[in-house]
């Protein structure tokens, strides 16, 4: 029996109320604090000061740009690698495909573990560095590129790519199961190259799920805390760390600044959603 | 059809249950009141009220040794002697101050924490925002019997006024590996030269990390020829002039730091890891027995030693305090008193457990107890009290700390 619109709305309420209520209340409290309301300090006034500090401060601005750069680059790379991975696994013969399911392992690892693995693998005294030395590619440790502390946030981006590639592959695999193999077969019979099949049939089919995955990953990395906290550099610094430091590790009078920064993060994230859909398109041109 | 109707009813029932539980949650938070007033109770009555109850102790949880001392020595002794059950809550001081602030704003008169491990800036913040209950220290028999009240009357230059009871005394020390360096720098002049001669082998934890921030203060004393001008109260002018000299020194050494000063270890744990791996030559700690402890656990080679460059053995006291909304203040008093007993202070002073120095006045102890303290083996890498006392420098008022940390952020980090 199909449910009426009203009854399905009602059914959703137990979920919508607490989630929406808590989220909205949290967002409102953050904005209120950014204007100096709810201050624990006696004599605090309502003012724009925190927002002014935010936009007059090159440090915070560079932090915003850096976070965006890390979020966009890691999401892009994860989507590319994840798509290729999913397509290659999809093409494998049956028994191999079940072995290839090990690609899901990073999905169940906590971000904490992935951060640790990044240090273990990509550090100058890490596994890759020692392999490179054994193979004679580098002479000593400092010859290995300083990925983690080179000042470009490569370590953080790498950690996100390691973790999120399998997420994209998982999303894409599900979609590939729905791909009608006859499209691929007839294209091949009519002389399309493997690459043309991938570009003209597989990619358009995957497009909606890839765009949503890209968005999810970008937003996650933009505000994510654990990985930059564990392996991030002192500078440039991800937004979430800057906000945490100001909120928890400094004088109480600076709290509005941290709240304003989090408010800015919320606004940025919200703007990114329509922007992504406009630029990348939500619907597939294929169907 | 009936099935559908049933699910609908059960759905209504469910939403009512959820609504009710939300409402009682809100009401319950404001509905309780204080029955017991330890201010007017005798110690006997306080002990009786506390017996058989649970006390929740919020403390920094970043040290496995300290956690083990609390769980395996303090808690069993407390339960045996007073019947109070200790529950340790690992939480950084700024976090619980934050939590209490939120509870105060929300009007929650019954919190979840009974006793705090606190000092310095956090104590000042908490006291000024009215987050602490007291004064109470004169209630504690062990405080009255064994502590010289003048030693605990201020905390980073801020008057304690009986709102926190002393718990331990910390000294700041530097560490080096004697197998690699024969003579560590004798003062900050020598340290400066060493840093420049050995690029990439020195760094400090990124302020506002506790250990890194203390290092900045020592550098601040050095750059300004001593702590004395800053001891009494806070002066913005003095702070500004002093910070300029500090920044000049920090800029001078920065290109010679680990990773050329591009990045700093996030906190003291990250710093420990760098020192253990040999990436940096010196480590520092606000715990005198840090090196001996690390040797005992095998994390440091046995050749590591502590040292104190001239006029840089920073010291301070740490305390316990009771939150305004502690649900079990009687048990908090009992625990605070228990932590001041000669037995607990002695076991805390033992480097096998923690190695934190006692706050008790040796002249007030029984000769037997005093002998026990004197005969403690502090471990191979721990400096003697005589050396520490010779190079000892006190903490300056907490207002300077925030000022120095902000200056570091503005002038060094964001350059």
Interface residues (C-beta under 8 A of the other chain):
Chain A: X1 X7 X10 X11 X13 X14 X17 X18 X38 X40 X41 X58 X59 X125 X146 X149 X150 X151 X229 X230 X232 X233 X234 X235 X245 X248 X249 X250 X251 X252
Chain B: X4 X8 X11 X14 X15 X18 X22 X92 X94 X95 X98 X101 X104 X105 X125 X129 X206 X208 X259 X262 X263 X264 X266 X277 X402 X405 X406 X413 X414
